[in-house]
């Protein structure tokens, strides 16, 4: 039931049917109220410095946009960066240092995105915290040179460079009528990035087999379609879902899969089960202008 509700919600926000469009119009008064409150929250916020450069990688809409791979690629250009994120889906609370020079907890404690950062960036510190200010302060105390704030556009109280991924959607209203959590407010300076201009995706399949079944728990999984090899079936779970061995065994038995095709974000939650996995390996090629923009901000903030 939860999976169906998530799929319905993603359709409503990004590919609405006629009935969903009518519902969206009916909810417009709530959207106007939501957007007004978000704007007031922005206007009354005073950005403050934390003694360490902060770069936010975010977007304006709900759902996936590619923040994680973009952050990973940018973090490779620094010696000792920190990644600070909320840690959606984790079975822990408060601030947790997921990785310093070694990984310090498991995926249940860190959440899938934080573990993907930890496994992808050997030189980085990874911290999860609902309170991002506390996470930033911890990164500073650990001697990090700068902080990447995952999904931080709306943290207007933090002085930072905002890198915003442009996500196209025909539904341009604020929640609950549309996908927008916030707007590009007047006076808010951002670096807007777009796929095909600021970065290019490259996807390869590791351990390809004859009968692969796609199993994934990411937001808006249809984003994978342009990069998929031939698969016999696609099975979607809600974002951040923690798989069980029993449900994966049931999928293999029902479909006759020779391997499960998963994203890197899924892999960190499945690897310990020892199933035969095919992995969609995603990397980004960044435009040099974006790299320069981020480096210039960081180095200027350190002086």
Backbone bond lengths (Angstrom), bond angles and torsions (degrees), N, CA, C in turn:
res aa  C-N    CA-C-N  psi(-1)  N-CA   C-N-CA  omega(-1)  CA-C   N-CA-C  phi
1 X - - - 1.465 - - 1.535 111.02 -
2 X 1.338 116.72 -44.74 1.456 120.33 -179.69 1.523 110.87 -61.56
3 X 1.341 116.02 -39.79 1.459 120.40 -179.73 1.534 110.43 -63.00
4 X 1.339 116.44 -41.23 1.466 120.29 179.95 1.525 111.47 -66.15
5 X 1.338 116.34 -38.62 1.462 120.17 178.05 1.530 111.10 -64.13
6 X 1.342 116.36 -40.74 1.460 120.69 178.97 1.529 109.96 -63.84
7 X 1.335 116.88 -44.26 1.468 120.88 179.45 1.528 110.82 -63.51
8 X 1.335 116.63 -39.95 1.457 120.18 177.72 1.531 109.94 -63.72
9 X 1.326 116.87 -42.69 1.456 120.74 -179.63 1.514 112.70 -64.00
10 X 1.324 117.48 -40.26 1.465 120.56 178.99 1.527 110.59 -67.19
11 X 1.333 116.54 -37.62 1.463 120.03 175.41 1.525 110.79 -64.45
12 X 1.322 116.65 -43.73 1.466 122.22 -179.35 1.527 111.84 -60.44
13 X 1.334 116.52 -40.41 1.455 120.45 -175.65 1.526 113.90 -82.14
14 X 1.343 117.06 -30.88 1.462 119.18 -171.13 1.526 114.05 -119.17
15 X 1.312 118.12 -27.55 1.471 120.50 179.54 1.531 108.94 -139.91
16 X 1.339 117.87 63.69 1.466 120.84 -171.43 1.528 113.29 -67.82
17 X 1.326 114.76 139.91 1.457 121.27 170.18 1.528 108.65 -77.57
18 X 1.317 116.58 175.28 1.467 119.83 179.00 1.519 110.77 -60.92
19 X 1.324 117.34 -43.28 1.464 120.55 179.53 1.528 110.73 -63.93
20 X 1.323 116.77 -39.06 1.462 119.85 179.01 1.522 111.37 -68.38
21 X 1.334 117.05 -35.02 1.468 120.07 176.26 1.526 110.83 -63.47
22 X 1.323 116.66 -38.89 1.467 120.32 177.97 1.519 110.92 -65.44
23 X 1.335 116.34 -41.79 1.458 119.93 176.76 1.526 110.32 -62.09
24 X 1.336 116.07 -41.14 1.462 121.19 178.66 1.525 111.14 -58.07
25 X 1.339 117.08 -43.74 1.464 120.73 179.13 1.527 111.45 -66.22
26 X 1.318 116.58 -37.30 1.465 121.33 178.55 1.528 111.53 -62.45
27 X 1.341 116.44 -32.64 1.468 121.65 -176.85 1.531 113.35 -89.56
28 X 1.336 117.47 3.05 1.460 120.39 -175.32 1.537 114.37 -55.23
29 X 1.339 120.44 -40.29 1.472 118.08 177.91 1.527 112.89 -56.50
30 X 1.330 116.98 -38.12 1.462 119.95 177.45 1.529 110.76 -67.69
31 X 1.334 116.78 -36.32 1.458 120.42 178.22 1.516 111.31 -64.24
32 X 1.328 116.40 -43.21 1.468 119.65 178.53 1.527 110.88 -61.79
33 X 1.330 116.21 -41.14 1.463 120.30 178.13 1.525 110.53 -64.30
34 X 1.330 116.21 -44.74 1.468 120.96 -179.94 1.531 110.23 -59.62
35 X 1.339 115.82 -47.54 1.460 120.69 -177.50 1.535 110.86 -65.11
36 X 1.325 116.74 -37.61 1.468 120.82 178.69 1.524 110.14 -63.88
37 X 1.326 116.57 -44.12 1.469 120.24 179.83 1.528 110.25 -64.13
38 X 1.343 117.14 -41.18 1.465 120.69 178.18 1.525 110.79 -62.44
39 X 1.335 116.53 -38.46 1.464 120.40 179.42 1.533 111.05 -67.41
40 X 1.319 116.95 -44.12 1.463 120.63 178.35 1.523 110.21 -60.94
41 X 1.323 115.94 -41.32 1.466 120.52 178.09 1.527 110.91 -59.86
42 X 1.327 115.84 -40.32 1.464 119.87 176.52 1.522 111.43 -64.93
43 X 1.329 116.96 -44.85 1.460 121.07 -174.96 1.528 112.52 -66.47
44 X 1.317 117.68 -32.56 1.471 119.26 -176.91 1.526 112.04 -89.16
45 X 1.329 117.94 -3.44 1.463 121.31 -179.71 1.520 110.36 -83.77
46 X 1.316 116.19 138.44 1.461 122.41 175.52 1.524 108.32 -115.54
47 X 1.320 118.02 109.73 1.471 119.95 -178.80 1.530 111.26 -62.09
48 X 1.337 115.87 134.43 1.459 118.63 178.25 1.519 110.91 -125.87
49 X 1.320 114.44 153.46 1.453 121.88 -179.05 1.525 110.52 -83.47
50 X 1.330 116.28 152.20 1.458 121.72 179.17 1.523 112.17 -119.86
51 X 1.338 116.41 9.61 1.451 119.41 178.78 1.511 113.85 77.01
52 X 1.336 116.21 14.23 1.456 121.74 178.74 1.534 106.76 -152.80
53 X 1.335 118.74 136.96 1.467 119.39 -179.82 1.532 111.34 -63.81
54 X 1.332 115.74 137.65 1.460 122.11 179.87 1.525 109.28 -124.19
55 X 1.325 115.87 129.45 1.463 122.40 176.24 1.518 107.66 -120.61
56 X 1.323 116.55 120.26 1.466 120.98 178.62 1.520 109.98 -93.95
57 X 1.329 116.30 134.27 1.461 122.43 171.24 1.525 106.12 -110.81
58 X 1.319 117.64 112.28 1.459 119.09 -174.30 1.506 112.56 -147.00
59 X 1.317 114.62 -172.38 1.461 122.23 174.23 1.529 107.79 -152.53
60 X 1.316 115.95 169.43 1.459 120.44 -174.41 1.518 113.05 -91.93
61 X 1.321 117.10 -15.39 1.455 121.32 -172.66 1.523 111.45 -108.23
62 X 1.337 115.62 165.21 1.459 120.38 172.07 1.530 108.55 -79.27
63 X 1.318 115.83 158.53 1.460 119.39 177.70 1.516 112.20 92.10
64 X 1.323 115.25 173.63 1.453 121.37 -173.98 1.518 113.05 -71.66
65 X 1.347 114.55 147.09 1.462 119.95 178.80 1.519 112.61 -141.55
66 X 1.328 117.92 -5.07 1.454 120.74 -177.30 1.513 113.90 96.37
67 X 1.344 117.05 22.28 1.471 120.23 -179.77 1.526 111.87 -61.85
68 X 1.337 116.29 -41.95 1.468 119.42 -174.44 1.526 112.61 -64.11
69 X 1.347 120.00 -52.26 1.472 117.75 179.48 1.528 112.96 -64.32
70 X 1.337 118.50 -32.62 1.457 120.27 177.93 1.526 110.32 -66.39
71 X 1.320 116.90 -42.74 1.465 120.96 178.09 1.521 110.77 -62.53
72 X 1.328 116.71 -43.19 1.464 120.61 179.69 1.526 110.91 -58.67
73 X 1.315 116.78 -46.88 1.465 119.74 -177.39 1.524 111.36 -66.19
74 X 1.327 117.90 -41.03 1.462 120.30 179.10 1.528 110.96 -67.30
75 X 1.331 116.75 -37.20 1.468 120.33 -178.27 1.528 112.19 -64.74
76 X 1.323 117.10 -24.11 1.467 120.68 179.57 1.530 112.47 -66.56
77 X 1.328 117.01 -13.10 1.462 120.72 -177.71 1.528 112.52 -94.84
78 X 1.352 117.12 10.76 1.457 120.92 178.18 1.532 109.80 -128.36
79 X 1.345 115.36 155.66 1.462 119.89 -174.53 1.524 112.83 -77.78
80 X 1.325 116.93 -46.42 1.471 121.01 -179.01 1.527 109.81 -140.83
81 X 1.325 116.50 72.67 1.464 119.71 177.34 1.524 110.80 -82.75
82 X 1.308 115.30 162.62 1.466 121.23 170.10 1.523 108.26 -117.63
83 X 1.313 115.54 143.88 1.463 121.61 171.51 1.520 106.99 -110.00
84 X 1.311 116.41 121.50 1.465 121.32 178.29 1.514 108.18 -116.09
85 X 1.326 116.61 125.47 1.459 121.43 -179.47 1.521 109.72 -145.76
86 X 1.314 114.92 165.77 1.461 119.49 -177.88 1.518 111.63 -69.89
87 X 1.333 116.75 -39.59 1.465 119.89 -177.49 1.518 111.94 87.72
88 X 1.335 117.33 51.87 1.457 120.95 -179.50 1.528 110.80 -58.56
89 X 1.330 115.43 138.88 1.454 121.16 175.88 1.506 114.95 84.36
90 X 1.336 118.29 -5.58 1.472 119.51 -177.80 1.529 110.29 -74.32
91 X 1.309 115.33 154.86 1.455 121.06 179.13 1.531 109.58 -101.77
92 X 1.320 114.68 50.22 1.462 121.73 177.98 1.522 107.33 -150.68
93 X 1.316 115.43 169.86 1.458 120.18 179.09 1.513 108.77 -137.12
94 X 1.344 114.81 163.91 1.446 119.62 178.76 1.518 111.96 79.57
95 X 1.313 114.88 -166.32 1.456 119.97 -179.52 1.528 110.44 -89.64
96 X 1.337 115.05 133.11 1.465 121.19 177.95 1.525 108.07 -134.14
97 X 1.327 116.78 127.29 1.462 120.87 170.73 1.524 106.73 -81.95
98 X 1.306 115.71 108.34 1.464 121.52 -176.76 1.523 110.73 -77.56
99 X 1.327 115.66 -38.60 1.460 120.04 -177.70 1.515 110.05 -149.54
100 X 1.321 115.19 133.79 1.454 121.33 166.76 1.526 105.36 -112.15
101 X 1.294 118.21 -100.03 1.463 119.04 172.63 1.526 111.60 -91.57
102 X 1.314 115.91 -15.98 1.464 122.30 173.15 1.518 108.63 -134.38
103 X 1.321 116.54 163.00 1.468 121.56 176.77 1.521 108.55 -76.55
104 X 1.331 116.54 129.79 1.463 121.76 -168.52 1.527 114.49 -108.33
105 X 1.337 117.98 -2.69 1.463 120.12 179.92 1.518 108.74 -153.48
106 X 1.344 116.47 177.21 1.460 119.40 178.83 1.526 110.36 -98.39
107 X 1.332 115.56 178.51 1.462 120.88 -174.28 1.523 112.35 -67.07
108 X 1.315 118.25 -30.74 1.458 120.18 177.78 1.523 111.17 -61.09
109 X 1.318 116.51 -37.27 1.461 121.27 -179.63 1.525 111.25 -79.24
110 X 1.332 116.66 -38.90 1.461 120.36 -173.61 1.522 114.01 -85.35
111 X 1.346 116.83 -33.73 1.451 121.16 -166.94 1.517 109.64 90.97
112 X 1.341 116.90 158.38 1.459 120.70 -172.25 1.523 113.05 -68.40
113 X 1.334 117.80 -42.83 1.469 119.59 -177.98 1.520 111.73 -64.63
114 X 1.324 116.76 -43.51 1.464 119.70 179.92 1.528 110.98 -62.63
115 X 1.330 117.33 -39.00 1.458 119.64 179.16 1.523 111.21 -68.70
116 X 1.328 117.11 -35.30 1.459 119.35 175.95 1.528 110.44 -63.50
117 X 1.325 117.34 -41.77 1.467 119.96 174.09 1.525 110.86 -59.23
118 X 1.325 116.22 -45.93 1.462 120.80 -176.27 1.528 111.76 -62.58
119 X 1.329 116.76 -38.39 1.456 120.60 -178.53 1.527 112.20 -80.19
120 X 1.323 117.45 -24.29 1.461 121.13 -175.66 1.524 113.31 -90.63
121 X 1.338 117.22 -21.00 1.464 121.22 -172.75 1.533 110.12 -126.55
122 X 1.330 117.83 85.95 1.467 120.89 -177.17 1.524 113.63 -59.53
123 X 1.328 117.48 -26.02 1.467 121.24 -174.37 1.521 113.13 -94.57
124 X 1.331 118.21 -0.70 1.469 121.21 -172.28 1.519 111.97 -102.74
125 X 1.323 114.66 152.99 1.463 122.96 167.99 1.519 107.71 -91.59
126 X 1.332 117.85 137.83 1.460 121.96 178.78 1.525 108.55 -123.89
127 X 1.324 115.92 126.97 1.464 121.84 -176.96 1.521 109.06 -131.71
128 X 1.331 116.99 131.90 1.460 120.62 172.04 1.529 108.60 -107.89
129 X 1.321 115.15 138.58 1.459 120.36 -179.34 1.521 109.28 -166.13
130 X 1.341 116.85 129.45 1.460 119.31 173.00 1.530 110.48 -61.99
131 X 1.322 115.93 -35.06 1.465 122.42 177.08 1.536 107.60 -90.96
132 X 1.348 116.10 99.82 1.471 118.93 -174.96 1.528 111.51 -65.68
133 X 1.348 117.17 -33.08 1.458 119.29 178.97 1.523 110.98 -59.91
134 X 1.326 116.29 -40.58 1.465 119.39 178.91 1.529 110.61 -65.95
135 X 1.336 116.22 -39.63 1.460 119.81 177.91 1.515 111.79 -63.44
136 X 1.340 117.29 -40.81 1.463 121.04 178.41 1.525 110.50 -64.10
137 X 1.332 116.95 -43.92 1.461 120.82 179.05 1.524 110.97 -61.57
138 X 1.320 117.18 -37.55 1.465 120.52 178.54 1.524 110.60 -66.68
139 X 1.331 116.72 -41.58 1.461 120.24 177.74 1.525 110.82 -60.53
140 X 1.320 117.48 -40.80 1.465 121.34 177.96 1.521 110.50 -63.00
141 X 1.332 116.97 -43.80 1.467 120.68 -178.37 1.530 111.88 -66.66
142 X 1.340 116.45 -23.16 1.465 120.96 179.53 1.529 112.22 -87.67
143 X 1.323 117.30 2.77 1.445 120.97 175.19 1.510 115.25 83.62
144 X 1.329 117.92 20.22 1.471 120.31 178.70 1.528 109.71 -72.04
145 X 1.323 116.73 151.55 1.462 120.65 -178.06 1.518 112.60 -83.79
146 X 1.350 116.70 -26.68 1.459 120.83 -179.49 1.522 108.11 -163.75
147 X 1.339 114.96 169.07 1.461 121.43 -178.33 1.515 110.10 -125.47
148 X 1.331 116.29 132.52 1.455 121.57 165.20 1.525 107.30 -97.40
149 X 1.313 116.04 122.00 1.458 121.97 179.71 1.521 108.32 -99.00
150 X 1.316 116.99 111.57 1.456 121.97 -178.46 1.523 109.50 -76.03
151 X 1.339 116.85 122.73 1.464 123.49 177.58 1.528 111.49 61.33
152 X 1.340 115.17 55.21 1.458 118.78 -172.99 1.516 116.41 -112.86
153 X 1.337 118.69 12.36 1.470 119.13 -177.21 1.531 111.47 -54.73
154 X 1.321 116.65 -43.89 1.462 120.78 -174.85 1.515 114.54 -77.07
155 X 1.331 118.66 -1.48 1.464 121.26 177.89 1.535 108.89 -86.03
156 X 1.333 114.93 70.64 1.462 120.78 -172.23 1.524 112.44 -69.60
157 X 1.326 117.59 -14.92 1.458 120.46 -179.86 1.523 112.54 -80.36
158 X 1.343 116.99 -3.98 1.456 121.98 -178.59 1.524 109.02 -107.49
159 X 1.321 117.42 127.15 1.465 122.01 175.78 1.527 108.00 -73.19
160 X 1.340 116.74 123.14 1.459 119.35 -172.60 1.519 110.64 -163.25
161 X 1.320 115.00 165.66 1.459 121.73 166.57 1.517 107.52 -89.16
162 X 1.317 117.24 124.08 1.459 121.41 -179.94 1.522 109.99 -98.05
163 X 1.323 115.94 111.69 1.461 122.46 170.83 1.523 106.26 -98.52
164 X 1.324 117.47 118.30 1.465 122.31 -173.36 1.526 109.37 -116.67
165 X 1.326 116.51 124.18 1.462 121.84 177.65 1.518 108.65 -83.89
166 X 1.314 116.34 123.98 1.464 121.92 179.86 1.531 109.17 -77.32
167 X 1.317 116.72 117.57 1.468 122.55 178.89 1.521 108.41 -110.83
168 X 1.317 117.06 121.24 1.456 121.68 -178.13 1.532 110.51 -83.63
169 X 1.321 116.27 131.73 1.454 121.14 175.69 1.530 108.77 -149.45
170 X 1.341 118.01 139.47 1.465 119.85 177.30 1.521 113.03 -71.59
171 X 1.321 116.64 -14.65 1.459 121.79 -179.11 1.527 108.14 -98.99
172 X 1.321 117.03 99.09 1.465 121.67 -168.69 1.526 114.28 -98.75
173 X 1.333 117.46 11.75 1.457 120.17 179.83 1.527 110.90 -84.12
174 X 1.323 115.63 164.52 1.463 121.47 170.32 1.528 109.30 -77.81
175 X 1.318 115.52 163.21 1.460 120.61 173.86 1.528 110.13 -56.43
176 X 1.329 119.82 144.14 1.469 127.73 1.61 1.532 114.48 -91.83
177 X 1.330 117.45 2.82 1.468 119.04 179.79 1.520 112.26 -79.29
178 X 1.318 117.24 -25.86 1.447 121.23 -177.54 1.506 112.12 -143.46
179 X 1.340 115.17 -170.60 1.466 121.08 -171.18 1.522 113.73 -88.66
180 X 1.337 118.33 -6.95 1.462 119.83 -171.40 1.527 112.60 -82.24
181 X 1.334 114.74 126.05 1.459 120.93 173.69 1.523 110.67 -83.46
182 X 1.336 115.74 -35.12 1.459 122.60 178.90 1.512 108.59 -149.44
183 X 1.329 114.60 169.15 1.458 122.00 174.64 1.528 109.15 -107.51
184 X 1.321 115.95 171.41 1.457 120.44 168.16 1.523 107.07 -80.05
185 X 1.315 115.78 93.19 1.455 120.95 -172.81 1.525 111.15 -68.48
186 X 1.340 115.52 147.79 1.462 121.14 175.13 1.527 109.73 -57.57
187 X 1.321 116.08 130.65 1.456 121.16 -179.44 1.508 114.24 90.98
188 X 1.318 117.31 -9.41 1.463 121.65 179.45 1.528 108.61 -90.83
189 X 1.308 117.32 110.84 1.460 121.38 -179.25 1.531 109.82 -87.54
190 X 1.313 116.38 129.44 1.459 121.11 -179.84 1.526 109.44 -136.22
191 X 1.315 115.52 160.90 1.460 122.48 168.70 1.520 106.63 -104.05
192 X 1.317 116.88 105.65 1.459 121.48 -177.57 1.525 109.56 -84.60
193 X 1.330 116.72 131.72 1.464 120.73 179.83 1.520 109.21 -123.72
194 X 1.324 114.99 148.16 1.459 121.46 -178.22 1.517 109.72 -135.69
195 X 1.337 114.81 140.97 1.461 119.02 175.86 1.525 109.58 -63.45
196 X 1.323 116.34 137.48 1.452 121.29 -177.75 1.509 113.14 92.29
197 X 1.346 116.51 -16.40 1.453 121.44 176.64 1.531 110.70 -115.92
198 X 1.329 115.61 -57.71 1.460 120.63 -177.75 1.526 112.42 -89.98
199 X 1.304 116.88 -23.18 1.467 120.30 178.39 1.517 109.71 -155.63
200 X 1.326 114.91 154.93 1.456 122.48 177.96 1.523 108.72 -127.37
201 X 1.322 116.32 134.41 1.462 120.71 179.73 1.530 110.94 -86.41
202 X 1.327 115.04 143.04 1.461 122.12 171.73 1.517 107.26 -129.74
203 X 1.322 116.55 124.37 1.463 121.38 -177.03 1.524 109.71 -123.14
204 X 1.321 115.81 130.51 1.463 122.03 174.05 1.520 108.23 -126.97
205 X 1.322 116.23 160.23 1.468 121.38 179.21 1.521 108.60 -112.66
206 X 1.314 115.08 121.01 1.461 120.94 176.11 1.526 109.14 -92.92
207 X 1.327 116.32 132.59 1.471 122.49 179.05 1.531 111.86 63.31
208 X 1.313 116.83 52.53 1.466 121.61 176.91 1.527 109.92 -67.41
209 X 1.344 116.84 138.99 1.466 121.21 178.20 1.532 109.73 -128.78
210 X 1.319 115.69 177.25 1.471 120.64 -171.21 1.526 113.46 -74.06
211 X 1.338 117.82 -29.23 1.473 120.70 -177.31 1.530 108.68 -135.88
212 X 1.319 114.27 85.73 1.464 119.75 -178.48 1.530 110.40 -95.61
213 X 1.316 115.11 140.26 1.466 122.13 173.77 1.525 107.84 -115.37
214 X 1.336 116.25 123.68 1.459 120.01 178.26 1.525 109.44 -75.07
215 X 1.326 115.84 124.31 1.462 122.46 174.78 1.521 106.69 -128.12
216 X 1.320 116.59 117.90 1.461 118.34 -176.12 1.520 111.75 -147.38
217 X 1.334 114.76 152.17 1.470 122.23 177.80 1.516 108.34 -130.72
218 X 1.338 115.46 65.90 1.460 121.14 176.33 1.522 108.77 -123.22
219 X 1.314 116.30 158.98 1.462 120.15 176.97 1.520 110.09 -70.13
220 X 1.315 116.90 140.67 1.464 123.41 178.43 1.537 111.57 50.29
221 X 1.326 117.39 62.19 1.471 120.24 -175.42 1.521 114.34 -63.18
222 X 1.332 118.33 -15.77 1.468 120.00 177.23 1.531 111.11 -63.10
223 X 1.335 117.18 -15.71 1.464 120.27 175.80 1.531 111.98 -61.06
224 X 1.324 116.51 -21.69 1.464 120.37 -178.50 1.528 112.51 -78.10
225 X 1.321 117.80 -21.07 1.468 121.40 -169.65 1.528 114.61 -51.35
226 X 1.346 119.76 -43.16 1.467 118.20 -178.30 1.529 113.89 -65.26
227 X 1.328 117.07 -15.86 1.461 120.34 -173.53 1.526 113.29 -110.67
228 X 1.323 116.73 0.66 1.459 119.95 -173.31 1.530 112.16 -80.15
229 X 1.332 117.42 139.95 1.455 120.57 165.45 1.524 108.65 -75.67
230 X 1.306 117.63 -176.67 1.462 120.18 177.84 1.524 109.76 -68.18
231 X 1.323 116.01 126.25 1.462 121.42 177.29 1.523 108.85 -126.62
232 X 1.329 116.04 151.30 1.461 119.48 -177.97 1.523 111.99 -83.30
233 X 1.335 116.31 -20.36 1.467 119.33 179.85 1.521 108.56 -164.04
234 X 1.340 115.83 154.42 1.461 122.19 175.47 1.529 108.17 -119.64
235 X 1.312 116.16 125.92 1.464 120.94 -179.46 1.520 108.00 -124.77
236 X 1.338 115.65 119.69 1.454 121.34 -175.24 1.525 111.12 -109.16
237 X 1.323 115.61 137.36 1.458 122.93 171.46 1.531 107.99 -116.11
238 X 1.334 116.32 164.86 1.455 119.49 179.04 1.529 109.99 -65.37
239 X 1.328 115.48 153.60 1.455 121.62 -178.42 1.525 111.09 -54.99
240 X 1.334 116.36 136.59 1.467 125.36 178.15 1.533 113.44 71.81
241 X 1.323 118.10 10.45 1.467 120.17 179.03 1.526 110.66 -59.02
242 X 1.333 116.62 136.62 1.449 121.71 174.22 1.529 108.96 -95.64
243 X 1.319 115.76 115.21 1.458 121.56 -175.86 1.528 110.86 -72.42
244 X 1.330 114.75 152.63 1.463 120.62 171.26 1.520 108.60 -110.65
245 X 1.321 115.63 155.37 1.457 120.41 178.06 1.526 110.79 -61.57
246 X 1.328 116.28 -35.66 1.470 120.28 -177.65 1.518 111.96 -65.81
247 X 1.338 117.88 -43.09 1.461 118.50 -178.08 1.526 111.53 -71.15
248 X 1.315 117.73 -32.81 1.460 119.94 177.34 1.529 110.97 -71.73
249 X 1.328 116.03 -38.77 1.473 119.71 175.21 1.520 110.80 -61.11
250 X 1.323 116.32 -39.81 1.469 120.45 -179.96 1.526 110.65 -64.83
251 X 1.329 117.22 -38.53 1.470 120.55 178.05 1.523 110.55 -64.57
252 X 1.311 117.23 -43.77 1.464 121.09 179.94 1.525 110.61 -63.70
253 X 1.325 116.92 -43.53 1.468 120.88 -179.64 1.519 111.57 -64.73
254 X 1.337 117.36 -41.22 1.463 121.05 -177.35 1.518 112.73 -72.52
255 X 1.322 117.27 -37.50 1.464 120.78 -172.91 1.520 114.09 -97.19
256 X 1.336 116.12 -16.26 1.467 118.77 -175.28 1.522 112.34 68.96
257 X 1.324 117.21 28.65 1.461 121.57 -177.39 1.522 111.22 -64.77
258 X 1.331 115.48 137.98 1.462 120.48 172.24 1.527 111.02 -85.20
259 X 1.332 116.92 -17.22 1.464 121.92 172.52 1.522 108.59 -163.10
260 X 1.324 115.05 158.15 1.459 121.46 173.66 1.525 107.81 -98.55
261 X 1.332 116.28 125.03 1.459 121.43 177.81 1.520 108.33 -89.43
262 X 1.326 116.91 120.60 1.461 121.58 -174.38 1.528 109.61 -132.88
263 X 1.337 115.48 158.98 1.459 120.59 172.59 1.527 108.87 -81.72
264 X 1.320 115.95 169.17 1.462 120.05 176.88 1.526 111.20 -63.32
265 X 1.321 116.40 -33.94 1.466 120.57 177.71 1.529 111.21 -65.90
266 X 1.336 117.06 -36.80 1.459 120.60 175.94 1.525 110.85 -71.75
267 X 1.332 115.90 -37.94 1.463 121.32 -174.26 1.521 112.32 -56.43
268 X 1.344 117.30 -39.52 1.465 119.33 -175.99 1.528 111.89 -64.73
269 X 1.346 117.33 -17.75 1.466 120.88 179.34 1.526 112.87 -98.89
270 X 1.337 116.47 -10.33 1.464 121.21 -172.19 1.520 112.78 -114.45
271 X 1.313 117.21 -23.37 1.468 121.64 -170.03 1.526 113.01 -52.65
272 X 1.336 116.78 -38.46 1.468 119.73 -174.61 1.524 113.26 -71.48
273 X 1.349 118.32 -10.73 1.466 120.54 178.35 1.531 112.18 -78.93
274 X 1.325 117.22 -16.51 1.474 122.64 178.77 1.523 113.69 64.65
275 X 1.341 117.23 33.50 1.462 120.35 169.81 1.526 109.01 -78.03
276 X 1.326 115.96 161.39 1.456 119.28 173.29 1.521 107.77 -77.02
277 X 1.332 116.68 115.05 1.453 121.83 -173.19 1.522 110.81 -117.60
278 X 1.321 115.39 139.35 1.450 122.63 165.94 1.527 106.05 -106.56
279 X 1.325 116.64 137.51 1.463 119.87 -170.90 1.519 110.94 -119.83
280 X 1.326 115.32 127.86 1.463 121.47 171.79 1.524 107.64 -80.04
281 X 1.307 116.08 104.48 1.454 120.20 -178.97 1.526 109.48 -93.68
282 X 1.320 115.20 118.13 1.460 121.87 -176.50 1.523 109.87 -108.04
283 X 1.315 116.45 132.56 1.453 121.53 171.14 1.524 108.08 -134.54
284 X 1.313 115.97 156.66 1.460 121.32 179.65 1.525 110.15 -117.11
285 X 1.305 115.40 139.07 1.455 121.38 169.82 1.519 107.17 -100.93
286 X 1.328 116.71 117.48 1.459 121.90 -172.65 1.520 111.27 -93.81
287 X 1.327 115.37 143.59 1.451 121.32 172.23 1.539 108.18 -68.72
288 X 1.326 116.41 135.23 1.460 120.66 -177.09 1.526 112.26 -59.22
289 X 1.328 117.30 -28.95 1.460 120.01 179.83 1.525 111.71 -65.46
290 X 1.342 116.97 -35.34 1.459 119.91 177.33 1.526 110.29 -68.41
291 X 1.316 117.07 -44.31 1.465 120.60 178.38 1.525 110.25 -58.93
292 X 1.328 116.16 -44.31 1.462 120.76 -179.32 1.519 111.45 -64.21
293 X 1.332 116.86 -40.92 1.473 120.92 179.21 1.521 111.03 -59.30
294 X 1.325 116.25 -45.90 1.465 120.62 -178.38 1.529 110.46 -68.50
295 X 1.327 117.64 -45.29 1.464 120.48 179.78 1.523 111.34 -62.06
296 X 1.321 116.83 -43.94 1.467 120.15 -179.17 1.526 111.01 -60.40
297 X 1.335 116.72 -41.42 1.465 119.77 179.12 1.531 110.71 -64.41
298 X 1.320 116.00 -46.02 1.470 120.02 -177.41 1.527 110.73 -62.77
299 X 1.330 116.60 -49.15 1.467 119.37 -175.80 1.527 111.18 -69.14
300 X 1.337 117.78 -34.59 1.462 120.18 176.57 1.529 110.88 -66.50
301 X 1.331 116.78 -35.29 1.465 121.12 -178.77 1.520 111.69 -73.15
302 X 1.336 117.50 -22.24 1.453 121.11 -179.18 1.522 111.68 -81.49
303 X 1.321 117.24 -16.33 1.484 120.80 -177.31 1.525 111.65 -89.96
